[in-house]
Amino acid sequence: MKRHKKRCSIVSALLFMLIASLPLMAGGNRESAPTSGDSEKPIVYSSILPVQFLADRIGGDRITSEVVVLPGESPATYEPTPKQMSALAQASLLFRVGVPFENGFLPKVRELSPDLTIIDLRKGLTLRTMDAAHSHDEEHDGDHEGEGEDGHDHEAGTPDPHIWMSPRNMMIMAQTMADALAAADPDGAELYKDNLAGLESDLKTLDERLAQDLEPLRGKRFFVYHPAFGYFADDYGLIQIPLEIEGKEPTPKQLVFYIEEAKELDVEIIFVQPEFPRQSAQTVAKEIGGMVVPVSALAKEYIANLDTVASALEEGLR
């Protein structure tokens, strides 16, 4: 509990610092682009913020690090502006992970910038599949046509794109990224190698800490609106139960099922990501006397974010 309170204090302090600094910040909008002063550095784009975390740690000051999907936007529904597409045409590398928006976005990027090197960070990973709908097949009436590849739903049986939610995956992804950076910028190879070593050490420590902290919860289930925590749950012996079913909000009948199951499992928390609606989660939480806990699967401060997720699980499932 002390550990949880300490983390809450740290998070509160960070939020205060962020809010206080907002008037001084020039970036953070969809129209941001690399400045001309950084033109001599390799311009490296990451599709989402957790991947940019890797790029920043490995590339350091030697690269100009940019992200496609900015804070507050969803990688499920993102569409680039013309200005962003123009900025991407100046990039040396683009790192992708398989999130839905990439399916429609990458062909446009390739057409605009055929020399851009696109690196798939799924290389070398064992991909899990999206979980099947949880005990309510009778609610599915085949009305999902046209969804999936470009929608924010992830159909059961398709590869789960949330690969970054596993620190073990991130170590493999980091190696792939370091190799690509070294190939694009051989003069920086030693720097990338050294930075990779430090990053791998931090990710390994995170993995060991999470495994130890979450071991008492092994086998327990937790509710989440959007099923982004599958790799995380697999790593540490947990089971996520998503309220969202292939991109659709649960029906009243399904909500009744979830409420009954949550009571049976004595679940007290339901995770909801900022990019998704809270109404269904709040309905379930109210009926079970629990609470909705906001957690992000897209935070750039990757290590601190997974520690926060672990603390929330410890608090809600103990």
Contacts in CASP RR format, 6 or more apart in sequence:
PFRMAT RR
TARGET T0000
AUTHOR 0000-0000-0000
METHOD contacts of the structure
MODEL  1
MKRHKKRCSIVSALLFMLIASLPLMAGGNRESAPTSGDSEKPIVYSSILP
VQFLADRIGGDRITSEVVVLPGESPATYEPTPKQMSALAQASLLFRVGVP
FENGFLPKVRELSPDLTIIDLRKGLTLRTMDAAHSHDEEHDGDHEGEGED
GHDHEAGTPDPHIWMSPRNMMIMAQTMADALAAADPDGAELYKDNLAGLE
SDLKTLDERLAQDLEPLRGKRFFVYHPAFGYFADDYGLIQIPLEIEGKEP
TPKQLVFYIEEAKELDVEIIFVQPEFPRQSAQTVAKEIGGMVVPVSALAK
EYIANLDTVASALEEGLR
3 311 0 8 1.000
4 311 0 8 1.000
4 314 0 8 1.000
4 315 0 8 1.000
7 307 0 8 1.000
7 308 0 8 1.000
7 311 0 8 1.000
10 304 0 8 1.000
11 304 0 8 1.000
11 308 0 8 1.000
28 70 0 8 1.000
28 71 0 8 1.000
29 70 0 8 1.000
30 70 0 8 1.000
30 73 0 8 1.000
30 81 0 8 1.000
30 84 0 8 1.000
31 81 0 8 1.000
31 83 0 8 1.000
31 84 0 8 1.000
32 66 0 8 1.000
32 70 0 8 1.000
33 66 0 8 1.000
33 83 0 8 1.000
33 84 0 8 1.000
33 86 0 8 1.000
33 87 0 8 1.000
34 43 0 8 1.000
34 64 0 8 1.000
34 66 0 8 1.000
34 87 0 8 1.000
34 90 0 8 1.000
38 64 0 8 1.000
39 90 0 8 1.000
41 62 0 8 1.000
41 63 0 8 1.000
41 64 0 8 1.000
42 62 0 8 1.000
42 63 0 8 1.000
42 64 0 8 1.000
42 92 0 8 1.000
42 93 0 8 1.000
42 181 0 8 1.000
42 184 0 8 1.000
42 185 0 8 1.000
43 63 0 8 1.000
43 64 0 8 1.000
43 66 0 8 1.000
43 90 0 8 1.000
43 91 0 8 1.000
43 92 0 8 1.000
43 93 0 8 1.000
44 55 0 8 1.000
44 59 0 8 1.000
44 63 0 8 1.000
44 64 0 8 1.000
44 65 0 8 1.000
44 66 0 8 1.000
44 91 0 8 1.000
44 92 0 8 1.000
44 93 0 8 1.000
44 94 0 8 1.000
44 95 0 8 1.000
44 181 0 8 1.000
45 66 0 8 1.000
45 67 0 8 1.000
45 68 0 8 1.000
45 88 0 8 1.000
45 91 0 8 1.000
45 93 0 8 1.000
45 94 0 8 1.000
45 95 0 8 1.000
46 52 0 8 1.000
46 54 0 8 1.000
46 55 0 8 1.000
46 65 0 8 1.000
46 66 0 8 1.000
46 67 0 8 1.000
46 68 0 8 1.000
46 94 0 8 1.000
46 95 0 8 1.000
47 67 0 8 1.000
47 68 0 8 1.000
47 69 0 8 1.000
47 75 0 8 1.000
47 94 0 8 1.000
47 95 0 8 1.000
47 96 0 8 1.000
47 97 0 8 1.000
47 98 0 8 1.000
47 99 0 8 1.000
47 101 0 8 1.000
47 102 0 8 1.000
48 67 0 8 1.000
48 68 0 8 1.000
48 69 0 8 1.000
48 75 0 8 1.000
48 97 0 8 1.000
48 99 0 8 1.000
48 164 0 8 1.000
48 298 0 8 1.000
49 67 0 8 1.000
49 69 0 8 1.000
49 71 0 8 1.000
49 298 0 8 1.000
49 299 0 8 1.000
49 300 0 8 1.000
50 164 0 8 1.000
50 170 0 8 1.000
50 297 0 8 1.000
50 298 0 8 1.000
50 299 0 8 1.000
50 300 0 8 1.000
50 302 0 8 1.000
51 67 0 8 1.000
51 95 0 8 1.000
51 97 0 8 1.000
51 121 0 8 1.000
51 164 0 8 1.000
51 173 0 8 1.000
52 65 0 8 1.000
52 66 0 8 1.000
52 67 0 8 1.000
52 300 0 8 1.000
53 300 0 8 1.000
53 301 0 8 1.000
53 302 0 8 1.000
54 95 0 8 1.000
54 170 0 8 1.000
54 173 0 8 1.000
54 174 0 8 1.000
54 177 0 8 1.000
54 199 0 8 1.000
55 63 0 8 1.000
55 65 0 8 1.000
55 95 0 8 1.000
55 177 0 8 1.000
56 65 0 8 1.000
57 174 0 8 1.000
57 195 0 8 1.000
57 198 0 8 1.000
57 199 0 8 1.000
58 174 0 8 1.000
58 177 0 8 1.000
58 178 0 8 1.000
58 181 0 8 1.000
58 192 0 8 1.000
58 195 0 8 1.000
58 196 0 8 1.000
58 199 0 8 1.000
59 65 0 8 1.000
59 181 0 8 1.000
59 191 0 8 1.000
59 192 0 8 1.000
59 195 0 8 1.000
60 191 0 8 1.000
60 195 0 8 1.000
62 185 0 8 1.000
62 188 0 8 1.000
62 191 0 8 1.000
62 192 0 8 1.000
63 181 0 8 1.000
63 185 0 8 1.000
66 87 0 8 1.000
66 91 0 8 1.000
67 300 0 8 1.000
68 78 0 8 1.000
68 80 0 8 1.000
68 84 0 8 1.000
68 88 0 8 1.000
68 94 0 8 1.000
68 105 0 8 1.000
69 75 0 8 1.000
69 78 0 8 1.000
69 99 0 8 1.000
69 101 0 8 1.000
69 298 0 8 1.000
71 298 0 8 1.000
71 300 0 8 1.000
72 274 0 8 1.000
72 275 0 8 1.000
72 298 0 8 1.000
73 275 0 8 1.000
74 152 0 8 1.000
74 275 0 8 1.000
75 99 0 8 1.000
75 100 0 8 1.000
75 101 0 8 1.000
75 102 0 8 1.000
75 298 0 8 1.000
76 99 0 8 1.000
76 100 0 8 1.000
76 101 0 8 1.000
76 151 0 8 1.000
76 152 0 8 1.000
76 275 0 8 1.000
77 101 0 8 1.000
77 151 0 8 1.000
77 152 0 8 1.000
78 101 0 8 1.000
78 105 0 8 1.000
79 101 0 8 1.000
79 105 0 8 1.000
80 88 0 8 1.000
80 105 0 8 1.000
80 108 0 8 1.000
85 108 0 8 1.000
85 109 0 8 1.000
85 112 0 8 1.000
88 94 0 8 1.000
88 109 0 8 1.000
88 112 0 8 1.000
88 113 0 8 1.000
88 116 0 8 1.000
89 112 0 8 1.000
89 113 0 8 1.000
89 116 0 8 1.000
91 113 0 8 1.000
91 116 0 8 1.000
92 116 0 8 1.000
92 117 0 8 1.000
92 184 0 8 1.000
92 185 0 8 1.000
93 116 0 8 1.000
93 117 0 8 1.000
93 118 0 8 1.000
93 119 0 8 1.000
93 180 0 8 1.000
93 181 0 8 1.000
93 184 0 8 1.000
94 109 0 8 1.000
94 116 0 8 1.000
94 117 0 8 1.000
94 118 0 8 1.000
94 119 0 8 1.000
95 118 0 8 1.000
95 119 0 8 1.000
95 121 0 8 1.000
95 177 0 8 1.000
95 180 0 8 1.000
96 102 0 8 1.000
96 106 0 8 1.000
96 118 0 8 1.000
96 119 0 8 1.000
96 120 0 8 1.000
96 121 0 8 1.000
97 120 0 8 1.000
97 121 0 8 1.000
97 122 0 8 1.000
97 161 0 8 1.000
97 163 0 8 1.000
97 164 0 8 1.000
97 173 0 8 1.000
98 120 0 8 1.000
98 122 0 8 1.000
98 159 0 8 1.000
98 161 0 8 1.000
98 163 0 8 1.000
99 161 0 8 1.000
100 148 0 8 1.000
100 149 0 8 1.000
100 150 0 8 1.000
100 151 0 8 1.000
100 152 0 8 1.000
100 154 0 8 1.000
100 161 0 8 1.000
101 150 0 8 1.000
103 149 0 8 1.000
103 150 0 8 1.000
104 150 0 8 1.000
106 118 0 8 1.000
109 116 0 8 1.000
109 118 0 8 1.000
110 116 0 8 1.000
110 118 0 8 1.000
117 180 0 8 1.000
117 184 0 8 1.000
119 176 0 8 1.000
119 177 0 8 1.000
119 180 0 8 1.000
121 163 0 8 1.000
121 173 0 8 1.000
121 176 0 8 1.000
121 177 0 8 1.000
122 163 0 8 1.000
123 176 0 8 1.000
124 172 0 8 1.000
124 176 0 8 1.000
125 163 0 8 1.000
125 169 0 8 1.000
125 172 0 8 1.000
125 173 0 8 1.000
127 159 0 8 1.000
127 160 0 8 1.000
127 163 0 8 1.000
128 159 0 8 1.000
128 160 0 8 1.000
128 230 0 8 1.000
128 231 0 8 1.000
128 234 0 8 1.000
129 156 0 8 1.000
129 157 0 8 1.000
129 158 0 8 1.000
129 159 0 8 1.000
129 160 0 8 1.000
130 154 0 8 1.000
130 155 0 8 1.000
130 156 0 8 1.000
130 157 0 8 1.000
130 158 0 8 1.000
130 159 0 8 1.000
130 160 0 8 1.000
130 227 0 8 1.000
131 156 0 8 1.000
131 227 0 8 1.000
131 230 0 8 1.000
131 240 0 8 1.000
131 242 0 8 1.000
132 156 0 8 1.000
132 157 0 8 1.000
133 139 0 8 1.000
133 140 0 8 1.000
133 156 0 8 1.000
133 245 0 8 1.000
133 246 0 8 1.000
134 241 0 8 1.000
134 242 0 8 1.000
134 245 0 8 1.000
135 257 0 8 1.000
135 261 0 8 1.000
136 245 0 8 1.000
136 253 0 8 1.000
136 254 0 8 1.000
136 257 0 8 1.000
139 245 0 8 1.000
139 251 0 8 1.000
139 253 0 8 1.000
139 254 0 8 1.000
140 245 0 8 1.000
140 246 0 8 1.000
144 153 0 8 1.000
144 155 0 8 1.000
144 246 0 8 1.000
144 248 0 8 1.000
147 153 0 8 1.000
147 155 0 8 1.000
147 246 0 8 1.000
147 247 0 8 1.000
148 154 0 8 1.000
148 155 0 8 1.000
148 158 0 8 1.000
148 246 0 8 1.000
151 247 0 8 1.000
152 226 0 8 1.000
152 247 0 8 1.000
153 244 0 8 1.000
153 246 0 8 1.000
153 247 0 8 1.000
153 248 0 8 1.000
154 160 0 8 1.000
154 161 0 8 1.000
154 227 0 8 1.000
154 246 0 8 1.000
154 247 0 8 1.000
155 246 0 8 1.000
156 246 0 8 1.000
160 227 0 8 1.000
160 230 0 8 1.000
160 231 0 8 1.000
162 227 0 8 1.000
162 228 0 8 1.000
162 229 0 8 1.000
162 230 0 8 1.000
162 231 0 8 1.000
162 297 0 8 1.000
163 169 0 8 1.000
163 173 0 8 1.000
163 231 0 8 1.000
164 170 0 8 1.000
164 173 0 8 1.000
164 297 0 8 1.000
164 302 0 8 1.000
165 228 0 8 1.000
165 229 0 8 1.000
165 230 0 8 1.000
165 231 0 8 1.000
165 232 0 8 1.000
165 297 0 8 1.000
165 306 0 8 1.000
166 231 0 8 1.000
166 232 0 8 1.000
166 234 0 8 1.000
166 235 0 8 1.000
167 203 0 8 1.000
167 204 0 8 1.000
167 206 0 8 1.000
167 207 0 8 1.000
167 210 0 8 1.000
167 235 0 8 1.000
167 306 0 8 1.000
168 207 0 8 1.000
168 235 0 8 1.000
169 231 0 8 1.000
170 203 0 8 1.000
170 302 0 8 1.000
171 200 0 8 1.000
171 203 0 8 1.000
171 204 0 8 1.000
171 207 0 8 1.000
174 196 0 8 1.000
174 199 0 8 1.000
174 200 0 8 1.000
174 203 0 8 1.000
175 196 0 8 1.000
175 200 0 8 1.000
178 192 0 8 1.000
178 193 0 8 1.000
178 195 0 8 1.000
178 196 0 8 1.000
181 188 0 8 1.000
181 192 0 8 1.000
182 188 0 8 1.000
182 189 0 8 1.000
182 192 0 8 1.000
182 193 0 8 1.000
185 192 0 8 1.000
202 303 0 8 1.000
203 303 0 8 1.000
206 303 0 8 1.000
206 306 0 8 1.000
206 307 0 8 1.000
207 235 0 8 1.000
209 307 0 8 1.000
209 310 0 8 1.000
210 235 0 8 1.000
210 236 0 8 1.000
210 306 0 8 1.000
210 307 0 8 1.000
210 310 0 8 1.000
211 235 0 8 1.000
211 236 0 8 1.000
213 310 0 8 1.000
213 314 0 8 1.000
214 236 0 8 1.000
214 237 0 8 1.000
214 238 0 8 1.000
214 310 0 8 1.000
214 313 0 8 1.000
214 314 0 8 1.000
215 236 0 8 1.000
216 318 0 8 1.000
217 236 0 8 1.000
217 237 0 8 1.000
217 238 0 8 1.000
217 313 0 8 1.000
217 314 0 8 1.000
217 317 0 8 1.000
217 318 0 8 1.000
218 236 0 8 1.000
218 237 0 8 1.000
218 238 0 8 1.000
219 237 0 8 1.000
219 238 0 8 1.000
219 239 0 8 1.000
220 238 0 8 1.000
220 239 0 8 1.000
220 265 0 8 1.000
220 317 0 8 1.000
221 238 0 8 1.000
221 239 0 8 1.000
221 240 0 8 1.000
221 241 0 8 1.000
221 265 0 8 1.000
221 267 0 8 1.000
222 229 0 8 1.000
222 233 0 8 1.000
222 238 0 8 1.000
222 239 0 8 1.000
222 240 0 8 1.000
222 241 0 8 1.000
222 267 0 8 1.000
222 269 0 8 1.000
222 271 0 8 1.000
222 313 0 8 1.000
222 316 0 8 1.000
222 317 0 8 1.000
223 240 0 8 1.000
223 241 0 8 1.000
223 242 0 8 1.000
223 243 0 8 1.000
223 258 0 8 1.000
223 262 0 8 1.000
223 267 0 8 1.000
223 269 0 8 1.000
223 270 0 8 1.000
223 271 0 8 1.000
223 281 0 8 1.000
223 284 0 8 1.000
224 240 0 8 1.000
224 241 0 8 1.000
224 242 0 8 1.000
224 243 0 8 1.000
224 270 0 8 1.000
224 271 0 8 1.000
224 272 0 8 1.000
224 273 0 8 1.000
225 242 0 8 1.000
225 243 0 8 1.000
225 244 0 8 1.000
225 270 0 8 1.000
225 271 0 8 1.000
225 272 0 8 1.000
225 273 0 8 1.000
225 276 0 8 1.000
225 277 0 8 1.000
225 278 0 8 1.000
225 280 0 8 1.000
225 281 0 8 1.000
226 242 0 8 1.000
226 244 0 8 1.000
226 272 0 8 1.000
226 273 0 8 1.000
226 275 0 8 1.000
226 276 0 8 1.000
226 297 0 8 1.000
227 240 0 8 1.000
227 242 0 8 1.000
227 244 0 8 1.000
228 273 0 8 1.000
228 297 0 8 1.000
229 240 0 8 1.000
229 271 0 8 1.000
229 297 0 8 1.000
229 309 0 8 1.000
230 240 0 8 1.000
232 238 0 8 1.000
232 306 0 8 1.000
232 309 0 8 1.000
233 239 0 8 1.000
233 240 0 8 1.000
238 313 0 8 1.000
241 258 0 8 1.000
241 261 0 8 1.000
243 249 0 8 1.000
243 250 0 8 1.000
243 258 0 8 1.000
243 270 0 8 1.000
243 280 0 8 1.000
243 281 0 8 1.000
243 284 0 8 1.000
244 250 0 8 1.000
244 276 0 8 1.000
244 280 0 8 1.000
245 254 0 8 1.000
249 277 0 8 1.000
249 279 0 8 1.000
249 280 0 8 1.000
250 258 0 8 1.000
250 280 0 8 1.000
255 280 0 8 1.000
255 283 0 8 1.000
255 284 0 8 1.000
258 284 0 8 1.000
259 283 0 8 1.000
259 284 0 8 1.000
259 287 0 8 1.000
259 288 0 8 1.000
261 267 0 8 1.000
262 270 0 8 1.000
262 284 0 8 1.000
262 287 0 8 1.000
262 288 0 8 1.000
263 287 0 8 1.000
263 288 0 8 1.000
267 288 0 8 1.000
267 290 0 8 1.000
267 316 0 8 1.000
267 317 0 8 1.000
268 288 0 8 1.000
268 289 0 8 1.000
268 290 0 8 1.000
268 291 0 8 1.000
268 316 0 8 1.000
268 317 0 8 1.000
269 290 0 8 1.000
269 291 0 8 1.000
269 292 0 8 1.000
269 293 0 8 1.000
269 312 0 8 1.000
269 313 0 8 1.000
269 315 0 8 1.000
269 316 0 8 1.000
269 317 0 8 1.000
270 281 0 8 1.000
270 284 0 8 1.000
270 285 0 8 1.000
270 290 0 8 1.000
270 291 0 8 1.000
270 292 0 8 1.000
270 293 0 8 1.000
271 281 0 8 1.000
271 293 0 8 1.000
271 294 0 8 1.000
271 295 0 8 1.000
271 309 0 8 1.000
271 312 0 8 1.000
272 278 0 8 1.000
272 281 0 8 1.000
272 292 0 8 1.000
272 293 0 8 1.000
272 294 0 8 1.000
272 295 0 8 1.000
273 294 0 8 1.000
273 295 0 8 1.000
273 296 0 8 1.000
273 297 0 8 1.000
273 298 0 8 1.000
274 294 0 8 1.000
274 296 0 8 1.000
275 298 0 8 1.000
278 292 0 8 1.000
281 292 0 8 1.000
282 292 0 8 1.000
285 291 0 8 1.000
285 292 0 8 1.000
293 312 0 8 1.000
295 305 0 8 1.000
295 308 0 8 1.000
295 309 0 8 1.000
295 312 0 8 1.000
296 305 0 8 1.000
299 305 0 8 1.000
END
